Amino acid sequence: MHVGILYSRIRKDEKLLLNELRERDHTIEKIDVRKQTFDIGEVPEAFTDLDIVVDRCLATSRSLYATQFFEAYDVPVVNSHETADICADKVKNSLALEQAGVPTPNTKVAFTKETAMEAIEEFGYPCVLKPVVGSWGRLMAKIDSPDAAEAILEHKATLGHYEHKVFYVQEFVDKPGRDIRVVATDGEPIAGMVRSSDHWITNAAKGAETDVFEPDEEAKALVRQASDAVGGGLLGIDLMETEDGYTVHEVNHTVEFKALDGAVETDVAGTVVDWLEERAAAAADEELEVSA
């Protein structure tokens, strides 16, 4: 197959995918989004014979626009623009999970410092304030007191970007010093890992230790539900353990898997490419049926 890799920087994750694709003799079109232009009417020549495109953009804005263009060009893209749009925004993410009946932390959204403070007081201390767009655990704050809340809200209110004026307030989940990342394709788990840390933020990007996680039936069911809630695709589903079972706090659409690949025996990149081959073949069959 002819695979487009949409990227802005080649990291270890992308190298794992590229190596696997090359070993299988697939043709690769590396598309550096920083150097590419997209025409609203004419399909760029380099895209005319692509079987599938894999979005690996680091910047959310680039990912959202580029996936929309590929869909307009009738080129299958992983993940879809719809999925990217939901997963890139924590508000949309939380709403999708809640509406699908997936257990997820209680969350409130406010648009002024005053109403955000009311939401924080309703949750009590500690609670968590997160940016609506962001990854790697950055710009998240655990709020332990009214003084801390007032200071953080004031800082966010004075920042220039409109996203900082959207206050995403969430209950603090007292997890057992770890959370869980499961990478899945259309709801089918490839592999999972636990990320453990003494810090309340347990992202691998923040230095958390990783170990294998074998999803039980409850976790598998929630992974499928969460995937369906955001439109499916190649996703990272993040879960936390509570006294009442698992809760899904986020679904990631340009999921990183290098830490997972190092923690498990499963060939993560190989399994992803297996799925990409299936997706490309299904898209080709559908196109033949339409043209018949």
Stockholm file with secondary structure:
# STOCKHOLM 1.0

chainA/1-292         MHVGILYSRIRKDEKLLLNELRERDHTIEKIDVRKQTFDIGEVPEAFTDLDIVVDRCLATSRSLYATQFFEAYDVPVVNSHETADICADKVKNSLALEQAGVPTPNTKVAFTKETAMEAIEEFGYPCVLKPVVGSWGRLMAKIDSPDAAEAILEHKATLGHYEHKVFYVQEFVDKPGRDIRVVATDGEPIAGMVRSSDHWITNAAKGAETDVFEPDEEAKALVRQASDAVGGGLLGIDLMETEDGYTVHEVNHTVEFKALDGAVETDVAGTVVDWLEERAAAAADEELEVSA
#=GR chainA/1-292 SS CEEEEEESSCCHHHHHHHHHHHHTTCEEEEEETTTCCCCSSSCCGGGTTCSEEEEECSSHHHHHHHHHHHHHTTCCEESCHHHHHHHHSHHHHHHHHHHTTCCCCCEEEESSHHHHHHHHHHHCSSEEEECSSCCTTTTCEEECSHHHHHHHHHHHHHSSSGGGGSEEEEECCCCSSEEEEEEEETTEEEEEEEEECSSSCCCGGGTCEEEEECCCHHHHHHHHHHHHHHTCSEEEEEEEEETTEEEEEEEESSCCCHHHHHHSSSCHHHHHHHHHHHHHHHHHHHHHHHHC
#=GC SS_cons         CEEEEEESSCCHHHHHHHHHHHHTTCEEEEEETTTCCCCSSSCCGGGTTCSEEEEECSSHHHHHHHHHHHHHTTCCEESCHHHHHHHHSHHHHHHHHHHTTCCCCCEEEESSHHHHHHHHHHHCSSEEEECSSCCTTTTCEEECSHHHHHHHHHHHHHSSSGGGGSEEEEECCCCSSEEEEEEEETTEEEEEEEEECSSSCCCGGGTCEEEEECCCHHHHHHHHHHHHHHTCSEEEEEEEEETTEEEEEEEESSCCCHHHHHHSSSCHHHHHHHHHHHHHHHHHHHHHHHHC
//
